[in-house]
Amino acid sequence: DCAHDMDVVIANAGVKGCEATIAMNFGIMSLKETGGDVVLVCHSPMGQIPHYVFGKFGRSTYGRFSGTQGKPLPPHLNRLIVYTPYPAYTDAEWFARQDQVIWATSWEEVMDLLGNHGAGTKTAVYQDGTIMYFTE
């Protein structure tokens, strides 16, 4: 079952690391309504896959169905932390607006960012959010 009412969700994008938004969406669905944090684990040295009708190319050219410079995070997502040793900052727009994505290149950085949650934090860990299927 999909977790609900979580303070923190850690969503791994292992199998489809270049399509990490799939895992991120499961993380967002699992947060409590009053807000929480998603840690997206994305270890793809290739970055996110280029979808030529959605992506950004260069400084001012966007695919036909692309928004402009990323979509804002949902209001109940306090922080989106992308944990990757291969940060491709232009990929931020696949997840949110660039200024809303927090990049971490080590697990220690992730834990420092999450340290303010404290005891009683409800956490879900998705081993691979890119190939999950929920029936509800």
DSSP file with accessible surface (Angstrom, degrees, kcal/mol):
  #  RESIDUE AA STRUCTURE BP1 BP2  ACC     N-H-->O    O-->H-N    N-H-->O    O-->H-N    TCO  KAPPA ALPHA  PHI   PSI    X-CA   Y-CA   Z-CA
    1    1 A D              0   0  158      0, 0.0     2,-0.2     0, 0.0   133,-0.0   0.000 360.0 360.0 360.0 150.7    0.0    0.0    0.0
    2    2 A C        -     0   0    6      1,-0.1     2,-0.0    27,-0.0    24,-0.0  -0.530 360.0-116.6 -73.5 134.6    1.0    3.6   -0.6
    3    3 A A        -     0   0   24     -2,-0.2     2,-0.3     1,-0.0     3,-0.1  -0.362  32.3-162.3 -70.1 153.8    2.0    5.3    2.6
    4    4 A H        +     0   0   92      1,-0.1    28,-0.2    -2,-0.0    26,-0.1  -0.960  58.8  20.9-136.6 154.9   -0.1    8.3    3.8
    5    5 A D  S    S+     0   0   88     26,-0.6     2,-0.2    -2,-0.3    26,-0.2   0.849  78.4 163.2  60.3  41.2    0.4   11.2    6.3
    6    6 A M  B     -a   31   0A  24     24,-2.4    26,-2.3     1,-0.1    -1,-0.2  -0.623  39.3-156.1 -91.8 147.7    4.2   11.1    6.3
    7    7 A D  S    S+     0   0   21    115,-2.4    30,-2.6     1,-0.3     2,-0.4   0.798  87.4  19.4 -82.6 -37.9    6.5   13.8    7.5
    8    8 A V  E     -bc  37 123B   4    114,-2.0   116,-2.0    28,-0.2     2,-0.4  -0.999  65.2-169.7-136.2 136.3    9.4   12.6    5.3
    9    9 A V  E     -bc  38 124B   0     28,-2.2    30,-3.1    -2,-0.4     2,-0.6  -0.998   6.8-160.6-127.5 128.2    9.4   10.3    2.2
   10   10 A I  E     -bc  39 125B  27    114,-2.9   116,-3.2    -2,-0.4     2,-0.5  -0.947  14.4-174.3-106.5 116.0   12.5    8.9    0.7
   11   11 A A  E     -bc  40 126B   0     28,-3.0    30,-2.5    -2,-0.6     2,-0.3  -0.954  10.6-152.2-119.3 115.8   11.9    7.8   -2.8
   12   12 A N  E     -b   41   0B  56    114,-2.2   117,-2.9    -2,-0.5   118,-0.5  -0.664   7.3-162.0 -86.8 137.9   14.6    6.0   -4.8
   13   13 A A        +     0   0    2     28,-2.9    30,-0.2    -2,-0.3     6,-0.1  -0.572  40.3 140.0-112.3  64.1   14.7    6.2   -8.6
   14   14 A G    >   +     0   0   44     -2,-0.4     3,-0.8   113,-0.2    -1,-0.1   0.960  66.0  37.0 -77.4 -53.9   16.9    3.2   -9.1
   15   15 A V  T 3  S+     0   0   95      1,-0.3     2,-0.3    -3,-0.2     3,-0.2   0.916 132.4  27.4 -70.8 -42.2   15.6    1.4  -12.2
   16   16 A K  T >  S+     0   0   86      1,-0.1     3,-2.7     3,-0.1    -1,-0.3  -0.490  72.1 158.3-116.7  61.5   14.6    4.5  -14.1
   17   17 A G  G X  S+     0   0   11     -3,-0.8     3,-0.6     1,-0.3    27,-0.3   0.752  73.7  57.5 -58.3 -24.2   17.1    7.0  -12.7
   18   18 A C  G 3  S+     0   0   31      1,-0.2    31,-3.0    -3,-0.2    -1,-0.3   0.399 107.5  48.8 -89.9   4.7   16.7    9.2  -15.7
   19   19 A E  G X   +     0   0   59     -3,-2.7     3,-1.6    29,-0.2     4,-0.4  -0.364  68.5 149.4-131.7  54.3   13.0    9.5  -15.1
   20   20 A A  T <>  +     0   0    0     -3,-0.6     4,-2.2     1,-0.3     3,-0.4   0.665  53.9  79.8 -69.0 -17.1   13.0   10.3  -11.5
   21   21 A T  H 3> S+     0   0   36      1,-0.2     4,-2.2     2,-0.2    -1,-0.3   0.804  85.4  64.0 -62.5 -24.8    9.9   12.4  -11.5
   22   22 A I  H <> S+     0   0   50     -3,-1.6     4,-1.2     2,-0.2    -1,-0.2   0.953 107.3  40.5 -60.6 -49.7    7.9    9.1  -11.4
   23   23 A A  H  > S+     0   0    0     -4,-0.4     4,-1.8    -3,-0.4    -2,-0.2   0.886 111.4  57.6 -66.0 -39.0    9.4    8.4   -7.9
   24   24 A M  H  X S+     0   0   11     -4,-2.2     4,-2.4     1,-0.2    -1,-0.2   0.910 101.8  55.7 -59.6 -40.1    9.0   12.0   -6.8
   25   25 A N  H  X S+     0   0   82     -4,-2.2     4,-2.2     1,-0.2    -1,-0.2   0.886 105.3  51.1 -63.8 -38.5    5.3   11.8   -7.5
   26   26 A F  H  X S+     0   0   34     -4,-1.2     4,-1.0     2,-0.2    -1,-0.2   0.896 109.5  52.3 -63.6 -38.1    4.8    8.8   -5.2
   27   27 A G  H >X S+     0   0    0     -4,-1.8     3,-0.6     1,-0.2     4,-0.5   0.937 109.0  48.2 -62.0 -44.7    6.7   10.7   -2.5
   28   28 A I  H >< S+     0   0   21     -4,-2.4     3,-1.2     1,-0.2    -2,-0.2   0.909 107.7  55.7 -63.3 -41.1    4.4   13.8   -2.9
   29   29 A M  H 3< S+     0   0  108     -4,-2.2    -1,-0.2     1,-0.2    -2,-0.2   0.776 105.8  54.0 -61.3 -25.5    1.3   11.5   -2.7
   30   30 A S  H << S+     0   0    0     -4,-1.0   -24,-2.4    -3,-0.6    -1,-0.2   0.528  84.9 104.7 -90.9  -8.2    2.5   10.1    0.6
   31   31 A L  B << S-a    6   0A  10     -3,-1.2   -26,-0.6    -4,-0.5   -24,-0.2  -0.374  77.0-104.4 -74.7 154.5    3.0   13.4    2.5
   32   32 A K    >   -     0   0   64    -26,-2.3     3,-1.6     3,-0.2    -1,-0.1  -0.371  32.7-111.6 -71.9 157.2    0.6   14.6    5.2
   33   33 A E  T 3  S+     0   0  177      1,-0.3    -1,-0.1     2,-0.1     3,-0.1   0.792 115.6  58.5 -62.8 -29.3   -1.7   17.5    4.2
   34   34 A T  T 3  S-     0   0  119      1,-0.2    -1,-0.3    42,-0.0     2,-0.1   0.549 120.0 -91.8 -82.0  -5.1    0.1   19.9    6.5
   35   35 A G    <   +     0   0    3     -3,-1.6     2,-0.3   -29,-0.1    -1,-0.2  -0.153  47.0 178.4 116.4 153.5    3.4   19.3    4.7
   36   36 A G  E     - d   0  77B   1     40,-1.4    42,-2.9    -3,-0.1    43,-0.8  -0.945  30.7 -88.4-169.0-175.5    6.5   17.3    4.7
   37   37 A D  E     -bd   8  79B   3    -30,-2.6   -28,-2.2    -2,-0.3     2,-0.5  -0.879  22.9-153.9-114.9 144.4    9.8   16.7    2.8
   38   38 A V  E     -bd   9  80B   0     41,-2.4    43,-2.9    -2,-0.4     2,-0.6  -0.968   2.8-159.8-115.6 130.9   10.6   14.4   -0.1
   39   39 A V  E     -bd  10  81B   0    -30,-3.1   -28,-3.0    -2,-0.5     2,-0.7  -0.959   9.3-160.0-106.5 116.5   14.1   13.0   -0.6
   40   40 A L  E     -bd  11  82B   0     41,-3.2    43,-2.9    -2,-0.6     2,-0.7  -0.884   3.6-155.1 -98.9 114.9   14.5   11.9   -4.2
   41   41 A V  E     +bd  12  83B  20    -30,-2.5   -28,-2.9    -2,-0.7     2,-0.4  -0.837  25.1 164.0 -92.8 113.9   17.5    9.5   -4.5
   42   42 A C        +     0   0    7     41,-2.5    44,-0.4    -2,-0.7     2,-0.3  -0.853  14.6 172.1-140.0  96.9   18.6    9.7   -8.1
   43   43 A H        +     0   0   83     -2,-0.4   -26,-0.1   -30,-0.2   -25,-0.1  -0.306  28.9 136.8-104.9  49.5   22.0    8.3   -9.0
   44   44 A S    >   -     0   0   11    -27,-0.3     3,-1.6    -2,-0.3    -2,-0.0  -0.844  39.1-163.3 -97.9 113.3   21.9    8.6  -12.8
   45   45 A P  T 3  S+     0   0   92      0, 0.0    -1,-0.1     0, 0.0     3,-0.1   0.719  91.6  59.9 -67.1 -15.0   25.2   10.0  -14.2
   46   46 A M  T 3  S-     0   0  155      1,-0.3     2,-0.1    -3,-0.1    -2,-0.0   0.581 100.2-142.9 -84.9 -12.7   23.2   10.7  -17.4
   47   47 A G    <   -     0   0    8     -3,-1.6    -1,-0.3    39,-0.1     2,-0.2  -0.389  50.0 -20.2  79.0-162.5   20.8   13.1  -15.7
   48   48 A Q  S    S-     0   0   17     40,-0.1   -29,-0.2     1,-0.1   -30,-0.1  -0.552  77.8 -99.1 -85.0 147.8   17.1   13.2  -16.7
   49   49 A I        -     0   0   57    -31,-3.0     2,-0.7    -2,-0.2    -1,-0.1  -0.330  36.6-117.1 -64.1 138.2   16.0   11.9  -20.1
   50   50 A P        -     0   0   65      0, 0.0     2,-0.7     0, 0.0    -1,-0.1  -0.710  26.2-169.7 -81.0 115.6   15.5   14.6  -22.7
   51   51 A H    >>  -     0   0   67     -2,-0.7     4,-2.8     1,-0.1     3,-1.9  -0.931  13.4-152.6-100.2 109.4   11.8   14.6  -23.8
   52   52 A Y  T 34 S+     0   0  165     -2,-0.7    12,-0.3     1,-0.3    -1,-0.1   0.667  90.0  49.0 -67.7 -15.2   12.0   16.9  -26.8
   53   53 A V  T 34 S+     0   0   65     10,-0.2    12,-2.7    11,-0.1    13,-0.4   0.592 123.0  31.3 -95.1 -10.0    8.5   18.1  -26.5
   54   54 A F  T <4 S+     0   0   98     -3,-1.9    13,-0.2    11,-0.2    -2,-0.2   0.695 100.2  86.6-113.0 -30.2    8.7   18.9  -22.8
   55   55 A G  S  < S-     0   0    7     -4,-2.8     8,-2.7     7,-0.1     2,-0.4  -0.047  71.8-110.2 -80.0 175.5   12.3   19.9  -22.0
   56   56 A K  E     -F   62   0C  69      6,-0.2     2,-0.5    34,-0.1     6,-0.2  -0.856  26.5-166.8-102.0 138.4   14.3   23.1  -22.0
   57   57 A F  E  >  -F   61   0C  72      4,-3.6     4,-0.9    -2,-0.4     3,-0.4  -0.965  58.7 -24.9-131.8 112.2   17.0   23.5  -24.6
   58   58 A G  T  4 S-     0   0   64     -2,-0.5    -2,-0.0     1,-0.2     0, 0.0  -0.439 105.6 -49.0  80.8-158.1   19.5   26.2  -24.2
   59   59 A R  T  4 S+     0   0  231     -2,-0.1    -1,-0.2     1,-0.1     3,-0.0   0.749 132.2  10.9 -87.5 -25.6   18.7   29.4  -22.3
   60   60 A S  T  4 S+     0   0  100     -3,-0.4     2,-0.5     2,-0.0    -2,-0.1   0.374  97.1 100.6-138.7   7.6   15.3   30.3  -23.8
   61   61 A T  E  <  -F   57   0C  85     -4,-0.9    -4,-3.6     0, 0.0     2,-0.3  -0.871  44.0-178.4-105.7 128.1   14.0   27.5  -26.0
   62   62 A Y  E     -F   56   0C  55     -2,-0.5    -6,-0.2    -6,-0.2    -7,-0.1  -0.905  31.4-101.9-122.3 150.2   11.4   25.1  -24.6
   63   63 A G    >   -     0   0   11     -8,-2.7     3,-1.7    -2,-0.3   -10,-0.2  -0.206  44.7 -98.6 -62.8 161.8    9.7   22.1  -26.2
   64   64 A R  T 3  S+     0   0  211    -12,-0.3   -10,-0.1     1,-0.3   -11,-0.1   0.820 121.9  35.1 -55.1 -37.9    6.2   22.6  -27.5
   65   65 A F  T 3  S+     0   0  124    -12,-2.7    -1,-0.3   -10,-0.0   -11,-0.2   0.264  93.8 117.4-104.5  13.7    4.4   21.2  -24.4
   66   66 A S    <   -     0   0   35     -3,-1.7   -11,-0.1   -13,-0.4    -4,-0.1  -0.482  56.9-138.7 -81.2 149.3    6.8   22.5  -21.9
   67   67 A G        -     0   0   42    -13,-0.2     2,-0.6    -2,-0.2    -1,-0.1  -0.033  41.9 -84.4 -78.6-160.3    5.9   24.9  -19.2
   68   68 A T  S    S-     0   0  110      2,-0.2    -1,-0.0     1,-0.2   -12,-0.0  -0.954  91.0 -26.3-117.2 118.4    8.4   27.7  -18.4
   69   69 A Q  S    S-     0   0  108     -2,-0.6    29,-0.3    28,-0.1    -1,-0.2   0.844 116.0 -51.3  53.0  49.2   11.2   27.0  -16.1
   70   70 A G        -     0   0   18     27,-0.2    -2,-0.2    23,-0.1    27,-0.2   0.270  65.1 -86.0  79.3 155.6    9.7   24.2  -14.0
   71   71 A K        -     0   0  160     22,-0.4    26,-0.7    -4,-0.1    -2,-0.0  -0.741  46.9-103.6 -95.9 147.4    6.4   23.9  -12.1
   72   72 A P        -     0   0   83      0, 0.0    -1,-0.1     0, 0.0    -2,-0.0  -0.344  42.1-101.2 -66.8 151.9    6.0   25.2   -8.6
   73   73 A L        -     0   0   24      1,-0.1    23,-0.1     4,-0.1    22,-0.0  -0.379  43.9 -95.3 -67.3 149.7    6.0   22.6   -5.8
   74   74 A P    >   -     0   0   42      0, 0.0     3,-2.0     0, 0.0    -1,-0.1  -0.341  37.8-112.2 -61.3 152.0    2.7   21.6   -4.4
   75   75 A P  T 3  S+     0   0  132      0, 0.0    -2,-0.1     0, 0.0   -42,-0.0   0.763 115.1  55.8 -62.9 -24.5    1.9   23.6   -1.2
   76   76 A H  T 3  S+     0   0   52    -41,-0.1   -40,-1.4     1,-0.1     2,-0.8   0.422  87.1  87.8 -90.5   4.6    2.2   20.5    1.1
   77   77 A L  E <   -d   36   0B   7     -3,-2.0   -40,-0.2   -42,-0.2     3,-0.2  -0.871  54.8-179.8-101.1 102.3    5.7   19.7   -0.1
   78   78 A N  E     +     0   0B  93    -42,-2.9     2,-0.4    -2,-0.8   -41,-0.2   0.946  66.5   4.4 -68.4 -50.0    7.9   21.8    2.2
   79   79 A R  E     -d   37   0B  54    -43,-0.8   -41,-2.4     2,-0.0     2,-0.6  -0.999  55.0-155.3-141.4 138.7   11.3   20.7    0.7
   80   80 A L  E     -de  38 101B   0     20,-0.8    22,-2.7    -2,-0.4     2,-0.6  -0.962  18.7-170.8-109.7 113.1   12.3   18.6   -2.3
   81   81 A I  E     -de  39 102B   0    -43,-2.9   -41,-3.2    -2,-0.6     2,-0.7  -0.926   7.2-159.1-106.3 120.6   15.8   17.3   -1.7
   82   82 A V  E     -de  40 103B   1     20,-3.1    22,-2.5    -2,-0.6     2,-0.7  -0.909   6.1-160.5-103.1 113.5   17.5   15.6   -4.6
   83   83 A Y  E     +de  41 104B  42    -43,-2.9   -41,-2.5    -2,-0.7    22,-0.2  -0.847  33.0 134.3 -97.4 112.3   20.3   13.3   -3.4
   84   84 A T        -     0   0    5     20,-2.5   -41,-0.1    -2,-0.7    -2,-0.1  -0.961  53.8-145.0-155.6 139.0   22.7   12.5   -6.2
   85   85 A P  S    S+     0   0   57      0, 0.0    20,-0.1     0, 0.0   -42,-0.1   0.518 102.6  58.0 -78.8  -3.3   26.5   12.4   -6.7
   86   86 A Y  S    S-     0   0  117    -44,-0.4     2,-0.2     2,-0.0   -42,-0.1  -0.533  76.3-173.1-122.3  63.2   25.8   13.7  -10.2
   87   87 A P        -     0   0   37      0, 0.0     2,-0.6     0, 0.0     3,-0.1  -0.419   7.7-175.2 -66.3 123.0   24.0   17.0   -9.8
   88   88 A A    >   -     0   0   30     -2,-0.2     3,-2.3     1,-0.1     4,-0.4  -0.903   8.2-164.6-114.8  94.6   22.8   18.3  -13.2
   89   89 A Y  G >  S+     0   0  139     -2,-0.6     3,-1.3     1,-0.3     4,-0.3   0.768  84.3  62.0 -61.0 -26.6   21.3   21.6  -12.2
   90   90 A T  G >  S+     0   0  108      1,-0.3     3,-1.0     2,-0.2    -1,-0.3   0.774  93.3  66.9 -68.5 -21.6   19.5   22.1  -15.4
   91   91 A D  G X> S+     0   0   23     -3,-2.3     3,-2.2     1,-0.2     4,-0.5   0.646  75.5  88.1 -70.9 -13.3   17.6   18.9  -14.5
   92   92 A A  H X> S+     0   0    1     -3,-1.3     4,-2.5    -4,-0.4     3,-1.9   0.860  75.8  66.8 -54.1 -34.7   15.9   20.8  -11.6
   93   93 A E  H <4 S+     0   0   30     -3,-1.0   -22,-0.4     1,-0.3    -1,-0.3   0.686  89.5  64.0 -66.4 -16.2   13.2   21.9  -14.0
   94   94 A W  H <4 S+     0   0   70     -3,-2.2    -1,-0.3    -4,-0.1    -2,-0.2   0.760 115.3  31.6 -71.1 -24.7   12.0   18.4  -14.3
   95   95 A F  H << S-     0   0   14     -3,-1.9     2,-0.3    -4,-0.5    -2,-0.2   0.818 130.2 -49.5-101.1 -41.7   11.1   18.4  -10.6
   96   96 A A  S  < S-     0   0    0     -4,-2.5    -1,-0.4   -23,-0.1     2,-0.1  -0.929  84.5 -37.5-173.0-171.9   10.2   22.0   -9.8
   97   97 A R    >>  -     0   0   93    -26,-0.7     3,-2.4    -2,-0.3     4,-0.5  -0.474  63.1-114.8 -66.5 146.0   11.4   25.6  -10.3
   98   98 A Q  G >4 S+     0   0   91    -29,-0.3     3,-1.0     1,-0.3    -1,-0.1   0.847 114.9  56.7 -54.2 -36.9   15.2   25.6   -9.9
   99   99 A D  G 34 S+     0   0  123      1,-0.2    -1,-0.3     3,-0.0    -2,-0.0   0.593 103.5  56.0 -74.3  -7.1   15.1   27.8   -6.8
  100  100 A Q  G <4 S+     0   0   47     -3,-2.4   -20,-0.8   -21,-0.0     2,-0.5   0.528  87.0  89.8-100.0  -8.5   12.9   25.1   -5.1
  101  101 A V  E <<  -e   80   0B  12     -3,-1.0     2,-0.6    -4,-0.5   -20,-0.2  -0.792  60.8-156.2 -95.1 129.5   15.2   22.1   -5.5
  102  102 A I  E     -e   81   0B  53    -22,-2.7   -20,-3.1    -2,-0.5     2,-0.4  -0.922  12.8-150.8-103.8 122.7   17.8   21.4   -2.8
  103  103 A W  E     -e   82   0B  48     -2,-0.6     2,-0.4   -22,-0.2   -20,-0.2  -0.776  15.2-178.9 -96.7 137.6   20.7   19.4   -4.1
  104  104 A A  E     -e   83   0B   1    -22,-2.5   -20,-2.5    -2,-0.4     3,-0.0  -1.000  14.4-172.0-134.1 131.6   22.7   17.0   -1.8
  105  105 A T  S    S+     0   0   67     -2,-0.4     2,-0.3   -22,-0.2   -22,-0.1   0.428  73.3  40.2-103.6   0.6   25.7   15.0   -3.0
  106  106 A S  S  > S-     0   0   32      1,-0.1     4,-1.5   -22,-0.0     3,-0.2  -0.982  78.0-121.7-143.7 156.3   26.1   12.9    0.1
  107  107 A W  H  > S+     0   0   87     -2,-0.3     4,-2.7     1,-0.2     5,-0.2   0.843 112.8  62.2 -66.0 -30.3   23.8   11.1    2.6
  108  108 A E  H  > S+     0   0  132      1,-0.2     4,-2.3     2,-0.2    -1,-0.2   0.901 102.0  50.9 -60.6 -40.9   25.3   13.2    5.4
  109  109 A E  H  > S+     0   0   73     -3,-0.2     4,-2.1     2,-0.2    -1,-0.2   0.917 109.6  50.7 -62.6 -41.6   24.0   16.3    3.7
  110  110 A V  H  X S+     0   0    0     -4,-1.5     4,-2.1     1,-0.2    -2,-0.2   0.946 110.8  48.0 -60.8 -47.5   20.6   14.8    3.4
  111  111 A M  H  X S+     0   0   93     -4,-2.7     4,-0.9     1,-0.2    -1,-0.2   0.878 109.1  53.6 -64.9 -35.9   20.6   13.9    7.1
  112  112 A D  H  < S+     0   0  134     -4,-2.3     3,-0.5    -5,-0.2    -1,-0.2   0.913 110.2  48.2 -62.1 -41.1   21.7   17.4    8.1
  113  113 A L  H >< S+     0   0   48     -4,-2.1     3,-0.5     1,-0.2    -2,-0.2   0.871 115.7  43.4 -67.3 -36.0   18.8   18.8    6.1
  114  114 A L  H >< S+     0   0   19     -4,-2.1     3,-2.1     1,-0.2     4,-0.4   0.542  85.4  99.1 -87.1  -4.8   16.3   16.5    7.7
  115  115 A G  T 3<  +     0   0   57     -4,-0.9     3,-0.4    -3,-0.5    -1,-0.2   0.685  69.0  68.9 -60.1 -17.9   17.7   16.9   11.3
  116  116 A N  T <  S+     0   0  118     -3,-0.5    -1,-0.3    -4,-0.2    -2,-0.1   0.583  81.8  76.2 -80.1  -5.8   15.1   19.4   12.3
  117  117 A H  S <  S+     0   0   53     -3,-2.1    -1,-0.2     1,-0.1    -2,-0.1   0.909  76.0 178.3 -74.6 -42.5   12.3   16.8   12.2
  118  118 A G    >   -     0   0   51     -3,-0.4     3,-1.1    -4,-0.4    -1,-0.1  -0.088  37.2  -8.3  76.8-169.7   13.2   15.1   15.5
  119  119 A A  T 3  S+     0   0  110      1,-0.2     0, 0.0     2,-0.0     0, 0.0  -0.240 122.6  30.1 -65.6 147.3   11.6   12.2   17.4
  120  120 A G  T 3  S+     0   0   76      1,-0.3     2,-0.2     0, 0.0    -1,-0.2   0.522  77.5 156.5  83.5   5.4    8.3   10.9   16.3
  121  121 A T    <   -     0   0   42     -3,-1.1     2,-0.6     1,-0.1    -1,-0.3  -0.476  39.3-136.6 -66.9 128.2    8.9   11.7   12.6
  122  122 A K        +     0   0  103     -2,-0.2  -115,-2.4  -117,-0.1  -114,-2.0  -0.803  31.3 179.9 -88.6 121.8    6.7    9.5   10.3
  123  123 A T  E     -c    8   0B  71     -2,-0.6     2,-0.4  -116,-0.2  -114,-0.2  -0.966  18.4-164.9-129.1 139.4    8.9    8.3    7.4
  124  124 A A  E     -c    9   0B  11   -116,-2.0  -114,-2.9    -2,-0.4     2,-0.5  -0.949   6.7-159.9-118.2 143.1    8.3    6.1    4.4
  125  125 A V  E     -c   10   0B  96     -2,-0.4     2,-0.7  -116,-0.2  -114,-0.2  -0.987   1.4-161.2-124.2 121.0   11.0    4.7    2.2
  126  126 A Y  E     -c   11   0B  19   -116,-3.2  -114,-2.2    -2,-0.5     3,-0.5  -0.913   8.4-154.4-101.5 116.6   10.2    3.5   -1.3
  127  127 A Q  S    S+     0   0  171     -2,-0.7  -113,-0.2     1,-0.3     2,-0.2   0.853  87.3   0.3 -60.4 -38.5   12.9    1.1   -2.5
  128  128 A D    >   -     0   0   23   -115,-0.1     3,-1.1  -114,-0.1    -1,-0.3  -0.681  61.9-178.6-153.4  99.8   12.2    2.0   -6.1
  129  129 A G  T 3  S+     0   0    0   -117,-2.9  -103,-0.2    -3,-0.5  -116,-0.2   0.472  77.7  70.0 -77.0  -1.5    9.5    4.6   -6.9
  130  130 A T  T 3  S+     0   0    8   -118,-0.5    -1,-0.2     1,-0.2  -117,-0.1   0.618 108.5  31.8 -91.8 -11.0   10.0    4.3  -10.6
  131  131 A I  S <  S+     0   0  106     -3,-1.1    -1,-0.2     2,-0.0    -2,-0.2   0.165  90.5 121.5-128.7  18.1    8.5    0.8  -10.9
  132  132 A M        -     0   0   45     -4,-0.2     2,-0.4    -3,-0.1    -3,-0.0  -0.453  38.8-166.3 -81.9 157.9    5.9    0.7   -8.1
  133  133 A Y        -     0   0  192     -2,-0.1     2,-0.4  -132,-0.0    -2,-0.0  -0.975   1.5-168.0-145.3 126.4    2.2    0.1   -8.5
  134  134 A F        -     0   0   42     -2,-0.4    -2,-0.0     2,-0.1     0, 0.0  -0.939  14.7-152.9-115.5 141.0   -0.5    0.7   -6.0
  135  135 A T              0   0  118     -2,-0.4    -1,-0.1  -133,-0.0     0, 0.0   0.604 360.0 360.0 -86.7 -14.7   -4.0   -0.6   -6.4
  136  136 A E              0   0  137      0, 0.0    -2,-0.1     0, 0.0     0, 0.0  -0.382 360.0 360.0 -82.6 360.0   -5.7    2.1   -4.4
